[in-house]
Every structure is written in C-alpha cells, then in structure tokens.
Amino acid sequence: MTSSTSRRAREPRHAVLVNEVVGVSAGIGATARRARADAYDAWLARLAPDRAGVALLVVGGLGRRQCAPHGDLDLVLVHAGVPGIDELAAELWYPIWDAGLRLDHSVRTVAEALSVARDDVKVALGLLDARLVAGDPDLADTLLRSATDHWRRTAVRQLAPLRQSTVARWQAHGELAFLLEGDLKEAAGGLRDVGILRAIALAGITDALRPAVHAAQLRLLDTRDALHQQVGRRVDRLLAQERAGVAALLGLRQSAPAGSGGDGDALLRRVAGDARTVSHALDDAFRSADRLRSGRCRGAARRPVRRPVARDVVEHDGELVLARTAIARVAEAVGDTTTLDLLYALVRADAAATGPAAWSDWKGRLVGELVGRVRTTLDTGVVPDPPTASVPALKPLSSLRCKEGGNDHGHRGAPVRADRDVPQVLPVESRTRDAERQPNAPSCRTACCLSANSPSSPGGTPCTHTSTRPRRIGRNVR
C-alpha cells in the first residue's frame, strides 16, 4: 500500500465528503489557502438565506482567508430583527453539518453582537477578522465598523484581561519553541498569538506585525497545512511520528550529518525559530501597552522603576538590561574600534561554525546593539543612553580582513544597527580617566601605538591618530 493510499485509508469520511460537496482541495501555501476560502465562500453563498436584513459573516481562519485543509467553520448570522430567523438559521446550519464539517455558529443582532464583544475580548478579536459572504452589506458594514471602532477605543484597557487569558493558555500548552510536540495554534509563539499581534497592530498600540513576524506566520501556516495533509484530519499538535512526513511535504532537508535526527529536526528548528519570533514580538507589544496604560508614553514626569538584579544588570519593564558601567568596561577592555570590528567578526564566524541554533535575528540584534554602543563610547568618550538612534552604522564584516601567515581570511556578514527600543537603565555619573593614567602611559590604545610605546621600544613614537580623547566610564548611583 503506497503512502498516499494509506493516508486516504485513514482519512475520515467527513473530509472526503467536504471535498465532494464543497469542492475544497488539499494543498500547502498561501495560494492553496485562498483557493479553499474561495470555495467555501461560493458554497456558503448558495446556502445563505436570501432575505433583506440578514447577513452571513465568516470569522476565524475563513475570515482571514487562511483555511487549513481540515479546518472548521466559524459563522455569524446577523439580522435586523427579522421574524423567523431561527428557521432561516436551521436551513443554513443543517447542510453544513450534513457535509461533515465542524461548525461554530451564532445568531445575533448588531446590538447583541457588540454587547457580547464588550463583555468577551475573544469575541471582540473574532469580529476584527469577520467579513461578509452573503446577505445585506449595509448591515454587515454597520457591525464591522462599530466593532473595529470599539476595539480601537478600548484596546489598551482590554489588553489586561486578554493578557491574563493568554498567559493561562501558555501555561496549559507550553512554549512552542521548546516543545518536541508543540501545538502550532495554541502554544506560546503559535498562530493564536499572531492573531493577538494583529489586533494590537490594528489598535495602533505598536507596529507589531513586522515583516519577520509575517514571514514566521506564513511558515507556521504552511506547517499546519502539511500536518493536516499528512494526518488526513484536523490536528494542530506536531507529533513526533509525523515530523518526517511533514518535513518532506514542505521540502525540508536535513543538512546535518546522517543519524542526527533526519529531516524532522530541520522542521523542528524552523518551527522553534518562528515561535521565538512571534513570542518576542508579543512580549514587546504587551510592554508597549503597559507603558501606554501607565501614561509613560504620554509625557509622564515620573522616572521608570529600575531594580538592580545582579552586577551590571537591572530589571526594567520586565526586561533585563545592562547598566552603563558594563558598556564602559567592555569599551575599556576592547580599547579601539579596529579590535571591536575584529571581535564582532569573530563572534559571527564562531556562531556560524557552531551551527544554526547558535545564532538568530534576535541574538544578532542584541550583539549589534552592544557593538554599536561600545563603538559610540570609543568614538566619543561618553557612554550613550539607550536607545542609541545616533549610533553609526557598523562596518560590513566583508570589509574586515585579518592576516595570518600571509593569507587573508575574509569574514562575511551584514552591517548591524541598534534598532530595538531598549529601555533606560540606571543613571550614572561620569568621570575622566586622565587622573588614573600612569604618567608615561600612552593616550592612544590602538594596537600600533601600544606596540610603539611599549617598554621594549625606547623613546616611543608620537601618536598620529585622531581618536585620542580620554574615555569616560560610568558608575551606578545608588
């Protein structure tokens, strides 16, 4: 029995019936998902009652045109007090059940739908994805505009209970980035969290749907499509026995040596990376909402609370950040920008040699931010306050060359800038290091001047470099 035949044999009867009645086909990718949405739209439009004052809305995955091969339907039948609405609804629901589809349905007036959305934040988020399939367009437009306006007005306040329910869901399903058999939808960093990010972006709280998040969402959707196609039914948990088949459907191949886990490990690494991207974006979005709610982003005069956690580390807004004294010590240890560039190249090269799990966009941003702040300290003599919007662009790693035994070894890499909104850290008082220098110590710390002014070089050599200003170091003020 071939794999396709075995998959067909274990395919539930309702899946076959849906393909025959609705015309929904399998497939992976955005094009296949839109095709399934169009097929559902056409089928539901034929079933919907043709009455004035009645509109059929789709929400959830169908509302977003992100239909999985074996997804369910979320429908809302909106009416303007039409008599006999229960009979009209029954004429719509029964053919859907007869087709073997899972159905989540409701029948409400515009006022009832808005009232439920005010009391239940999950319903409010669902209406943000709703769209009209058939029926009265004016009625549907009234509901959708009102639901969107209400969310934008109250989003900052409603995010507090939403966050509580989200944390409870995370505790129940775990973190997708660290699970061997994670739920692609409900676990932390999964597709459900992307929906929350979309709602936060719609409210204008933060630009949560960054390109990296959108790309991660598409890959997670593709993984779920392949999982449904592999198993032959609706399932969102990426089971270990299905990973190799899902990876094959996605065209993933293991680049590691044989015996290291197969193609399923390549899929697991990709899912973990995408989940981390979504999780970090949602954490940032919730912190932005907290700052808005506390008035911190509206010109409040009070200083943010910073709690020392360990040496050179403070806690601010739920994040661990480096104090300025740590940046100053790094700058003191490095000494000059040439050494800084070589160390940065070495870190990137070492991470690339270790393996793909040793480096990520998030780690790259953190290292790039550290390098940018140290560079500013070396160039200006003053430790910058985060965020460092004025930090000059880092040199491309491809421009850095090191020589050893007459051979050039080029380091490839992309310039990095500090682009994250890093909170303020502990205030400092600065002092110059001129008084601490030994009388004959060289003022320039570049490699060539240190060598020329060493004890083994009698007489020394005058420094011709421009970066001879004394550096300043910071000290925590308790």
Backbone torsions as a table, in degrees:
resi	resn	phi	psi	omega
1	MET	NA	126.8	-179.3
2	THR	-73.3	165.9	-178.9
3	SER	-64.2	-39.0	179.4
4	SER	-66.6	-36.4	178.7
5	THR	-68.8	-41.0	179.0
6	SER	-65.4	-37.9	178.6
7	ARG	-66.1	-37.2	177.3
8	ARG	-65.5	-35.8	-177.3
9	ALA	-67.4	-36.0	-179.5
10	ARG	-92.4	4.7	178.7
11	GLU	-73.1	128.4	-179.0
12	PRO	-60.8	155.2	-179.1
13	ARG	-61.5	-35.9	-176.2
14	HIS	-66.7	-29.9	178.4
15	ALA	-66.5	-42.5	177.6
16	VAL	-63.2	-41.6	-177.9
17	LEU	-65.6	-38.8	178.5
18	VAL	-62.1	-44.7	179.4
19	ASN	-60.5	-36.5	-178.3
20	GLU	-75.8	-42.1	-174.4
21	VAL	-83.9	-47.3	-174.7
22	VAL	-85.9	-28.8	-175.7
23	GLY	85.9	21.0	179.9
24	VAL	-81.8	131.7	-179.2
25	SER	-112.9	159.2	176.6
26	ALA	-76.2	175.5	-179.7
27	GLY	146.8	156.5	-177.1
28	ILE	-121.3	137.3	176.5
29	GLY	115.4	168.6	-176.1
30	ALA	-62.3	-37.9	-179.8
31	THR	-64.2	-43.4	178.6
32	ALA	-65.1	-38.3	179.3
33	ARG	-66.1	-40.8	177.3
34	ARG	-66.3	-37.2	178.2
35	ALA	-63.7	-40.6	176.7
36	ARG	-64.6	-40.2	178.5
37	ALA	-62.7	-41.9	178.8
38	ASP	-63.7	-39.0	179.5
39	ALA	-65.8	-43.0	177.0
40	TYR	-63.5	-42.0	-179.8
41	ASP	-58.8	-47.2	-178.2
42	ALA	-64.5	-39.8	-179.5
43	TRP	-68.6	-44.3	-180.0
44	LEU	-67.2	-33.4	178.2
45	ALA	-63.3	-33.5	177.8
46	ARG	-72.4	-30.3	-178.8
47	LEU	-83.6	-25.6	-172.7
48	ALA	-64.6	143.4	179.2
49	PRO	-68.2	138.4	179.4
50	ASP	-94.9	79.9	-178.2
51	ARG	-135.3	143.3	175.0
52	ALA	-68.6	144.1	180.0
53	GLY	78.9	17.3	179.0
54	VAL	-132.4	135.9	179.0
55	ALA	-139.7	138.3	177.7
56	LEU	-104.1	119.2	179.4
57	LEU	-111.0	145.2	173.9
58	VAL	-112.4	139.4	178.6
59	VAL	-127.6	-175.9	179.0
60	GLY	70.6	-147.4	-178.2
61	GLY	-61.4	-38.0	178.1
62	LEU	-67.9	-36.9	176.7
63	GLY	-63.1	-33.8	178.7
64	ARG	-88.9	-0.2	-175.1
65	ARG	59.0	41.7	178.8
66	GLN	-123.6	49.2	-174.7
67	CYS	-70.5	126.1	172.2
68	ALA	-78.7	159.8	-178.7
69	PRO	-56.5	-33.0	-179.3
70	HIS	-128.2	43.6	178.3
71	GLY	-81.1	171.6	178.1
72	ASP	-102.0	178.1	-178.9
73	LEU	-113.5	134.9	173.7
74	ASP	-117.1	111.9	-174.0
75	LEU	-124.1	145.5	175.0
76	VAL	-128.5	121.3	176.4
77	LEU	-98.5	109.0	-176.8
78	VAL	-99.3	138.3	-179.1
79	HIS	-142.1	163.5	-179.2
80	ALA	-109.9	50.8	-179.7
81	GLY	73.0	30.4	-178.5
82	VAL	-69.9	130.8	176.3
83	PRO	-68.2	147.3	179.1
84	GLY	73.1	26.8	-176.9
85	ILE	-68.2	-30.4	179.6
86	ASP	-63.8	-40.6	178.1
87	GLU	-66.9	-39.1	177.8
88	LEU	-63.9	-39.3	179.3
89	ALA	-65.8	-41.7	179.8
90	ALA	-61.4	-38.1	177.8
91	GLU	-64.3	-23.3	179.4
92	LEU	-89.3	-42.4	-173.7
93	TRP	-72.0	-40.0	-173.1
94	TYR	-62.8	-42.7	175.7
95	PRO	-60.3	-32.2	178.8
96	ILE	-68.4	-44.4	177.2
97	TRP	-64.8	-39.2	178.7
98	ASP	-61.9	-28.5	178.7
99	ALA	-78.4	-3.4	177.7
100	GLY	85.0	16.0	-178.3
101	LEU	-89.5	145.5	170.1
102	ARG	-76.6	134.6	-172.5
103	LEU	-132.5	128.5	169.8
104	ASP	-113.5	115.1	-170.5
105	HIS	-133.3	159.0	175.3
106	SER	-153.8	153.5	177.6
107	VAL	-126.8	117.4	-174.6
108	ARG	-148.1	155.0	166.6
109	THR	-81.2	171.4	178.7
110	VAL	-61.1	-44.6	-179.7
111	ALA	-63.1	-41.1	179.3
112	GLU	-65.6	-41.9	-180.0
113	ALA	-63.6	-42.1	179.4
114	LEU	-68.1	-35.9	178.4
115	SER	-64.5	-44.1	178.3
116	VAL	-64.6	-38.8	179.8
117	ALA	-64.8	-33.7	177.6
118	ARG	-68.7	-31.0	-177.7
119	ASP	-90.6	-22.9	-175.3
120	ASP	-128.9	111.1	-176.2
121	VAL	-66.4	-27.7	177.9
122	LYS	-65.9	-39.8	175.8
123	VAL	-65.2	-39.0	178.6
124	ALA	-60.9	-42.7	178.3
125	LEU	-67.5	-36.0	178.9
126	GLY	-63.0	-39.1	-179.8
127	LEU	-68.0	-21.9	177.4
128	LEU	-67.2	-24.5	179.7
129	ASP	-98.0	-0.2	-173.5
130	ALA	-72.3	150.7	174.1
131	ARG	-150.1	157.1	-176.4
132	LEU	-80.9	134.4	175.0
133	VAL	-107.9	-40.9	-179.2
134	ALA	-158.0	153.3	174.2
135	GLY	109.7	-156.1	-172.2
136	ASP	-73.1	111.7	-177.7
137	PRO	-70.4	-33.5	-179.8
138	ASP	-66.4	-39.9	178.9
139	LEU	-64.1	-44.6	179.1
140	ALA	-65.1	-40.4	-179.0
141	ASP	-64.8	-37.9	178.0
142	THR	-60.8	-45.0	-179.7
143	LEU	-66.7	-46.6	-174.8
144	LEU	-67.6	-41.3	178.6
145	ARG	-66.1	-42.2	-179.9
146	SER	-65.4	-41.4	179.5
147	ALA	-64.5	-41.3	179.6
148	THR	-67.1	-44.1	179.4
149	ASP	-62.4	-41.6	179.6
150	HIS	-64.5	-40.5	179.1
151	TRP	-63.8	-43.1	-179.6
152	ARG	-64.5	-33.2	-179.8
153	ARG	-75.3	-31.5	-170.6
154	THR	-116.9	7.3	-172.7
155	ALA	-60.4	-44.1	-177.5
156	VAL	-59.6	-39.3	179.8
157	ARG	-74.4	-37.2	-176.4
158	GLN	-77.9	-16.1	-179.1
159	LEU	-68.5	-22.7	178.3
160	ALA	-64.0	-53.4	175.8
161	PRO	-66.4	-31.8	177.2
162	LEU	-63.4	-39.5	179.5
163	ARG	-66.0	-38.1	178.9
164	GLN	-62.8	-45.5	178.7
165	SER	-67.4	-32.9	178.5
166	THR	-67.2	-43.0	178.1
167	VAL	-62.9	-39.3	177.4
168	ALA	-62.7	-40.1	177.6
169	ARG	-65.1	-41.0	177.7
170	TRP	-61.1	-41.9	179.8
171	GLN	-64.8	-32.1	-179.5
172	ALA	-77.2	-33.3	-172.9
173	HIS	-112.2	-10.3	178.7
174	GLY	81.1	-174.6	-179.5
175	GLU	-101.7	122.6	-175.3
176	LEU	-60.2	-33.5	-177.4
177	ALA	-66.7	-18.4	-174.6
178	PHE	-120.8	14.6	-178.4
179	LEU	-109.7	140.9	175.0
180	LEU	-78.9	-26.2	179.3
181	GLU	-134.2	65.3	-175.2
182	GLY	-83.6	158.0	175.9
183	ASP	-87.0	116.4	-175.5
184	LEU	-64.7	-19.2	-176.5
185	LYS	-103.5	-48.4	-169.0
186	GLU	-95.1	-23.2	-177.6
187	ALA	-69.1	159.9	178.4
188	ALA	-60.7	129.1	-176.0
189	GLY	89.8	5.5	-178.9
190	GLY	-92.7	-167.3	-173.8
191	LEU	-67.1	-29.9	177.3
192	ARG	-62.7	-37.6	178.9
193	ASP	-68.4	-31.5	176.8
194	VAL	-64.2	-37.1	176.5
195	GLY	-61.8	-38.4	177.2
196	ILE	-66.7	-40.6	177.3
197	LEU	-61.0	-39.0	179.1
198	ARG	-64.0	-40.5	178.9
199	ALA	-67.1	-39.9	178.7
200	ILE	-64.8	-40.6	178.0
201	ALA	-64.9	-38.8	179.3
202	LEU	-64.0	-32.2	178.9
203	ALA	-76.4	-9.6	179.0
204	GLY	77.8	15.7	-179.6
205	ILE	-71.4	-40.9	179.3
206	THR	-159.9	159.9	176.3
207	ASP	-82.5	74.1	-171.2
208	ALA	-74.7	-34.2	-175.6
209	LEU	-86.6	71.1	177.4
210	ARG	-72.5	161.5	-179.8
211	PRO	-54.6	-37.1	179.9
212	ALA	-65.0	-37.3	178.9
213	VAL	-68.8	-41.7	179.0
214	HIS	-62.2	-42.4	178.6
215	ALA	-64.7	-40.4	178.1
216	ALA	-63.9	-39.2	178.5
217	GLN	-62.2	-44.0	180.0
218	LEU	-61.6	-40.2	179.5
219	ARG	-68.7	-38.4	176.3
220	LEU	-65.1	-39.5	176.7
221	LEU	-64.0	-41.7	177.2
222	ASP	-61.8	-40.4	179.1
223	THR	-63.5	-41.8	178.5
224	ARG	-66.2	-39.8	175.9
225	ASP	-57.3	-47.1	-178.9
226	ALA	-65.7	-36.0	178.6
227	LEU	-64.8	-44.9	177.2
228	HIS	-60.8	-42.8	-178.5
229	GLN	-67.9	-36.3	-179.6
230	GLN	-69.6	-45.2	-175.5
231	VAL	-81.6	-31.7	-179.4
232	GLY	87.0	15.3	178.2
233	ARG	-158.9	175.2	179.0
234	ARG	-73.9	120.0	176.2
235	VAL	-156.8	135.0	-178.7
236	ASP	-112.0	-7.3	179.2
237	ARG	-89.9	123.4	-177.0
238	LEU	-81.9	88.3	-177.0
239	LEU	-70.7	151.3	-175.8
240	ALA	-61.7	-39.5	-177.2
241	GLN	-71.1	-12.2	-179.9
242	GLU	-101.5	-7.8	-172.3
243	ARG	-63.4	-43.2	-178.0
244	ALA	-63.8	-42.3	178.9
245	GLY	-66.4	-39.8	177.7
246	VAL	-65.1	-42.0	178.3
247	ALA	-61.2	-39.2	178.7
248	ALA	-65.3	-40.8	177.9
249	LEU	-64.3	-31.4	179.3
250	LEU	-85.6	-6.3	-179.9
251	GLY	77.3	23.0	179.7
252	LEU	-86.6	138.6	178.8
253	ARG	-128.4	139.6	-179.2
254	GLN	-76.6	123.8	178.9
255	SER	-92.0	-10.5	180.0
256	ALA	-76.8	167.5	179.4
257	PRO	-59.9	156.4	-179.8
258	ALA	-59.9	145.2	179.8
259	GLY	88.0	3.0	-177.6
260	SER	-93.9	6.7	176.4
261	GLY	132.5	-13.2	177.0
262	GLY	78.4	-172.2	-176.8
263	ASP	-64.1	-25.6	179.8
264	GLY	-60.9	-30.9	178.3
265	ASP	-69.4	-36.1	176.1
266	ALA	-62.2	-39.9	176.5
267	LEU	-65.1	-43.1	-178.7
268	LEU	-62.0	-40.5	178.6
269	ARG	-65.8	-39.8	-179.4
270	ARG	-66.4	-44.1	178.6
271	VAL	-62.1	-41.6	179.9
272	ALA	-62.6	-42.8	178.9
273	GLY	-64.2	-41.9	178.7
274	ASP	-66.3	-38.8	179.2
275	ALA	-65.1	-39.1	177.3
276	ARG	-64.2	-39.5	178.4
277	THR	-60.2	-45.9	-179.7
278	VAL	-66.8	-43.5	-178.3
279	SER	-62.3	-44.8	-180.0
280	HIS	-64.2	-40.0	179.1
281	ALA	-64.2	-39.2	-180.0
282	LEU	-70.9	-37.5	175.2
283	ASP	-59.6	-44.9	178.1
284	ASP	-62.1	-40.3	-178.9
285	ALA	-65.8	-42.0	178.0
286	PHE	-64.6	-38.6	177.9
287	ARG	-65.8	-38.4	176.4
288	SER	-62.1	-40.3	177.5
289	ALA	-65.0	-38.4	178.0
290	ASP	-62.7	-41.4	179.7
291	ARG	-66.2	-38.3	176.6
292	LEU	-63.8	-43.3	-177.3
293	ARG	-66.8	-32.7	-179.6
294	SER	-84.7	-5.3	179.0
295	GLY	83.7	5.9	-175.1
296	ARG	-67.4	-29.5	-179.5
297	CYS	-90.1	5.2	-178.1
298	ARG	-116.2	30.8	173.4
299	GLY	83.6	22.2	178.4
300	ALA	-63.8	142.7	-173.5
301	ALA	-85.1	-18.3	-174.2
302	ARG	-71.5	147.0	-178.9
303	ARG	-81.2	136.0	177.3
304	PRO	-59.8	146.2	-179.4
305	VAL	-76.9	130.0	178.0
306	ARG	-126.1	120.9	-174.8
307	ARG	-111.2	117.9	176.8
308	PRO	-60.3	133.5	180.0
309	VAL	-110.4	-45.6	179.0
310	ALA	-151.8	-177.9	179.5
311	ARG	-60.5	124.7	176.8
312	ASP	69.1	10.4	-178.6
313	VAL	-128.4	132.2	176.5
314	VAL	-128.4	156.9	176.8
315	GLU	-102.4	130.0	-178.7
316	HIS	-143.1	121.7	179.1
317	ASP	53.6	37.7	178.3
318	GLY	80.0	6.1	179.7
319	GLU	-115.5	149.7	170.8
320	LEU	-94.0	122.8	-178.3
321	VAL	-128.6	156.1	-179.7
322	LEU	-80.6	137.7	171.0
323	ALA	-73.9	162.2	-176.3
324	ARG	-66.9	-26.5	178.8
325	THR	-62.4	-32.0	178.3
326	ALA	-66.5	-41.3	178.0
327	ILE	-62.9	-42.2	-179.8
328	ALA	-62.3	-40.2	-179.6
329	ARG	-68.4	-36.3	175.6
330	VAL	-63.0	-44.4	178.9
331	ALA	-61.8	-38.9	178.8
332	GLU	-65.8	-39.1	-179.6
333	ALA	-71.5	-37.3	-178.2
334	VAL	-72.0	-51.0	173.4
335	GLY	96.3	-45.4	-177.6
336	ASP	-153.5	164.2	-174.9
337	THR	-70.9	-28.3	177.6
338	THR	-63.7	-46.2	176.8
339	THR	-63.5	-37.7	178.3
340	LEU	-60.2	-44.7	179.5
341	ASP	-63.5	-40.7	179.6
342	LEU	-67.4	-39.4	177.4
343	LEU	-65.2	-39.5	178.0
344	TYR	-63.2	-41.9	176.9
345	ALA	-63.5	-39.5	-179.7
346	LEU	-64.9	-40.4	178.4
347	VAL	-61.5	-46.7	179.5
348	ARG	-63.0	-43.4	-179.3
349	ALA	-65.9	-40.8	179.6
350	ASP	-64.9	-40.3	178.3
351	ALA	-65.2	-40.5	178.9
352	ALA	-64.9	-36.1	179.6
353	ALA	-73.4	-28.7	-179.3
354	THR	-70.6	-41.2	-179.7
355	GLY	143.8	165.2	-176.1
356	PRO	-62.3	-26.1	-178.5
357	ALA	-74.1	-14.0	-176.9
358	ALA	-83.1	-9.5	-176.7
359	TRP	-140.4	144.6	177.3
360	SER	-150.4	170.0	178.0
361	ASP	-60.3	-38.1	-179.7
362	TRP	-65.1	-46.6	177.9
363	LYS	-64.1	-37.5	178.5
364	GLY	-62.3	-39.2	178.8
365	ARG	-66.2	-40.5	-179.9
366	LEU	-65.3	-45.7	179.0
367	VAL	-65.4	-41.1	178.2
368	GLY	-62.2	-38.4	177.6
369	GLU	-64.8	-43.8	178.2
370	LEU	-61.2	-45.8	-179.7
371	VAL	-62.9	-40.6	179.7
372	GLY	-63.8	-40.9	-179.5
373	ARG	-71.3	-38.1	176.8
374	VAL	-65.2	-39.5	178.5
375	ARG	-61.0	-44.1	178.6
376	THR	-61.6	-40.2	178.4
377	THR	-62.6	-42.7	-180.0
378	LEU	-68.5	-37.2	-176.2
379	ASP	-78.4	-36.1	-173.7
380	THR	-106.8	-18.4	-177.3
381	GLY	83.4	2.0	-178.4
382	VAL	-126.1	134.6	177.3
383	VAL	-72.7	123.2	-175.2
384	PRO	-76.0	154.4	172.5
385	ASP	-84.5	134.7	174.0
386	PRO	-74.7	150.3	-5.9
387	PRO	-75.3	149.5	-175.3
388	THR	-97.3	74.2	-177.5
389	ALA	-66.9	-23.8	-177.0
390	SER	-96.0	9.5	-179.6
391	VAL	-65.4	128.3	178.9
392	PRO	-66.1	153.1	-179.4
393	ALA	-61.7	140.8	178.2
394	LEU	-73.6	152.1	177.6
395	LYS	-68.1	139.4	175.0
396	PRO	-60.3	140.8	-179.3
397	LEU	-64.3	-24.8	-180.0
398	SER	-66.8	-18.0	179.8
399	SER	-88.2	-6.6	-178.8
400	LEU	-92.2	129.4	-178.9
401	ARG	-127.2	138.1	173.3
402	CYS	-126.2	143.4	-175.9
403	LYS	-113.2	135.4	177.9
404	GLU	-148.0	117.5	-179.7
405	GLY	64.0	29.7	176.9
406	GLY	83.5	-1.7	-178.7
407	ASN	-106.2	141.1	175.8
408	ASP	-92.3	136.4	178.0
409	HIS	-122.0	107.1	-179.4
410	GLY	-84.6	143.5	178.3
411	HIS	-112.0	121.0	-178.4
412	ARG	-90.5	144.3	178.4
413	GLY	176.3	170.8	-178.5
414	ALA	-109.0	146.4	175.1
415	PRO	-63.4	146.0	-177.2
416	VAL	-122.2	139.2	173.6
417	ARG	-123.6	154.9	176.8
418	ALA	-76.6	107.9	-175.0
419	ASP	-121.2	9.5	178.7
420	ARG	-98.2	148.7	178.4
421	ASP	-81.8	91.1	-176.2
422	VAL	-90.0	130.5	-177.8
423	PRO	-66.2	163.8	174.0
424	GLN	-63.3	152.7	175.8
425	VAL	-119.1	-171.0	-173.2
426	LEU	-57.5	138.5	175.4
427	PRO	-66.8	154.6	-178.6
428	VAL	-135.1	161.1	167.1
429	GLU	-114.3	139.1	-173.7
430	SER	-108.7	152.2	175.0
431	ARG	-146.2	149.4	-180.0
432	THR	-76.9	160.4	179.8
433	ARG	-99.8	8.7	-177.3
434	ASP	-59.0	-41.4	-176.2
435	ALA	-68.8	-23.2	-177.0
436	GLU	-86.2	-15.1	-177.0
437	ARG	-70.0	145.6	173.3
438	GLN	-68.4	153.7	-174.1
439	PRO	-55.2	-39.6	-176.2
440	ASN	-103.3	13.0	-178.1
441	ALA	-72.2	139.9	178.9
442	PRO	-67.4	142.5	178.7
443	SER	-79.2	-24.0	179.1
444	CYS	-100.8	137.1	-175.5
445	ARG	-111.0	18.7	174.6
446	THR	-68.2	158.1	-172.4
447	ALA	-60.4	-40.2	-175.6
448	CYS	-69.2	-39.3	-179.0
449	CYS	-72.0	-35.8	176.6
450	LEU	-62.1	-38.9	179.6
451	SER	-69.1	-42.1	-176.9
452	ALA	-69.0	-28.6	-177.9
453	ASN	-102.0	13.0	179.4
454	SER	-71.8	162.5	179.6
455	PRO	-58.3	-25.8	-179.7
456	SER	-79.1	-5.4	-179.7
457	SER	-110.6	93.8	-176.1
458	PRO	-64.0	138.3	176.5
459	GLY	87.1	-32.4	179.7
460	GLY	72.7	173.7	-179.2
461	THR	-129.3	130.2	179.3
462	PRO	-60.6	140.3	-179.8
463	CYS	-77.8	134.8	178.5
464	THR	-112.6	7.5	-177.9
465	HIS	-83.1	155.6	-178.8
466	THR	-89.4	-22.9	-175.9
467	SER	-88.1	60.5	-178.2
468	THR	-107.7	10.8	179.3
469	ARG	-68.4	143.5	177.5
470	PRO	-66.2	139.7	177.7
471	ARG	-83.0	158.3	177.1
472	ARG	-114.9	141.2	178.1
473	ILE	-117.9	156.1	-175.9
474	GLY	-104.8	158.2	176.2
475	ARG	-135.7	133.8	179.4
476	ASN	-61.6	140.2	173.8
477	VAL	-103.3	115.3	-177.8
478	ARG	-81.4	NA	NA
